[in-house]
């Protein structure tokens, strides 16, 4: 009976930790959505073209040998299984991987600004043993070195 009680206690502790982690991730997602909404408002006020840019995400840390199709499939599956997808169909419309110099990085074109905002929650996710850095592409920035990820 003591072993069973210990297992129950351990499971309760693990559940409590997972609930805390879930709360932290929920707060982070709310923060990112708020951040994205402020970008949308500024874009509407200043430059409607900026909304198109707000749908584009920078993905750093892409493993060598990854194809555009691999990355699109990975992110579309993430969007679907996590509930980050707003409508049926594909959330990632296009992917372009740059292999010029240094490690490869990619730009994903999302179906909507909201889905781009949702995908920001995947910053730090593991893909083929590499940690991906997911950020929004700021207007006018065209090199990976100048990307600013949200806090």
Secondary structure, 3 states (H helix, E strand, C coil): CHHHHHHHHHHHHHHHHHHHHHHHHHHHHHHHHHHHHHHHHHHHHHCCHHHHHHCEEEEECCCCCCCHHHHHHHHHHHHHHHCCCCCCCCCEEEEEEECCCCCCEEEEEECCHHHHHHHHHHCCCEECCEECEEEECCCCCCCHHHCCCCC
